[in-house]
Amino acid sequence: MIDLKIQTLVLGILDTNCYILKKDKCVLVIDPADNYEKIKEEIKNYNLVGVLITHHHFDHVGALSYFDKNLIYDNNNLLEKEYELGPFKFNVIKTYGHTDDSLTYYFREDNVMFVGDFIFKESIGRCDLPTGNFNIMKKSIEKIKAYPDNVVLYPGHDEYTTLGYEKINNPYF
């Protein structure tokens, strides 16, 4: 089995993390924030099997229109269950609160979650923007606490963290 390779491109005016996941000559893009040409250059030698969207704020989807709409996966066409796209297996977790379409992608075999603006190191995403709701965010946080402490969380901005670290150091937990 080939290990998952995770590449981070920091793109756009809000320094959004666009993740490129590579495995077995296939690639997934998570949150194509901006600068399609840079993303295209990084994925050109791979078979693109999907584009995963954590939520539809402008800074996470700036380059989305350049991708085949049949390869785009988001809250509109995903349920809370396990999916398989090429060699990638992941679970979708609805983690509403920052927005009413926020999703977390959990790659159990690889022990990683892509959380968008749901969780940041020692913080959470804003809930005061349109469709944000702090009470719903609290329910999403309770839901995510059930996962293993050693899961690595890849947020939409800034550096990665672990769920265990957040359980101890995040005041919202």
N, C-alpha and C positions, 0 to 999 in steps of 0.2 A: 504494500500500500504506500502510495506517495503522500507525504505530508502536505498539508495545506500551507501555502505561502501567502502571507498577507502583506500587501504593499499599501502604504498610505500616501496619497497625494493631498497636499493642503492647498485648496483652491478658492478663488473668489475673494470678494471684499471682506467677508467675515471669517476668512481662514477656516473653511469647512473641510472636514476630513472626508475625502472620497476614498473608499477602500476598493482595492483590486485583489480578488482572491484567485489564486492560480493552483490548479491541480490537474494532473493527467492531461496536459495540453489544452485544458478548458479554463475559462475565466468567467467569474461573476464580478459585476461592478455594483457596489453599494453606494448610493447617493452620489450620482454624477453632478457634483456641485457647480462646476463651471469649467471653461477651457477644454472643450471637446477635443481639440487637436492634441493636447497633452495626454488625455485619456486614451485616445485612439493610438497614439504612438506606443503607449505601454501595453496595449492589448493586441497589437497588430499580428503577432505570431501565434495567437491562441484562438480557439473556437469560443466565441461569446455565447454562453448558454442562458444568460439572464441579467437583468438589471433590477436590483432590489431597492425599494424606496422605503426609508424609515418613516418619513412624513413629507408633506408637500410644501414646506416653507421654501421660499425662493432660493435661499442659499444652499439648499440640498438638491435642487432639481434644475439648476441653471442650464445644464447641457442635456437634459432629458429628451428634448425634441429631436436630437440627432440620432437617437436609437430607434430601432424597429419597435413599434408599439406592441407587437406580439411577444416581445422579450421582456416587457416591463411588468414587474410584480409589485403590488402595493395593497393597501387596505381595500381597494375596489375589487380585487380578484383573488385574495388570499383569505383562507379561514385559519382558525387557530388549530393547526395540526402539523404533521410532518410532511415535508416535501422532498423531492429528489429532482435536481436539475443536473444532468450529466453526472459527474462524480461527486457532486455536492449534496449532502443530506443535511437538512436543517428543520427546526421547528419554528413556527410563527407564534409569537406571544403578543397579544394585544395589550399594549402598555399606554393606554390613553391617559391624558392629563396635560401634557405639554400642548398637544393638539388632540382633536377627536379622530385622528387617523394614524396615530403613532404606533409603530410596530417595532418589536425587537426580534432579531433573527438569532436563534440559538443553534450553533453547530456543536452538538453534544459530543461527537467523536473527537472533535478538535478542542473542546473545552473553551469555546469563545462565544461571546454574544456581541452583536452589533446593535447598539441601543439608541442611535440617533441622539436627539436632545432630551431623552428621558432621564438619563443619569450622567452626571459629570463627576470627576474626582472631587469628593467632598461637597457635592452639590447636586441639584437637579435642574432640569430645564424650566424656563419661565412658564407660569400658568396664567399670566395676565394678558396674553395676546388673544386675538379672536380664536374661538373654539377651545381655549385652554380652560382647565378646571382643576383647582387644587384638591378638592375632595375626591375627584376621580383619580388624580395623581397618587394620593395616599393609598387608594385601593391597588393601584398598579405596583406601588412599592411593596406592599404586603405580599402580592402575588410573586414578585421576583425574589423575595427573601427565601422562598422555598428551594431555590436552586443551590448547588454546591458553592461553598465559599471560595474555592480555587478557580472558579470560572473567571476568565479575563474579559473585562468589559471594554469595548471599543466605542467611544462616544463620537458624536458628530463634530466636536471641537476639542482641542487640547489633547492631553495625554490619556493613555489607557490606564486602567486600574483593575482591581479585582473585587468581586462581590464581597468577599470576606473583609477586605479593607474598608469598603463602604459601610458595611454593617457596624463597624467599630467607629469610623471617623466621619461619617456623613450625618449631619444633624437632622436630616429629613428621615433617616432610618430609625 
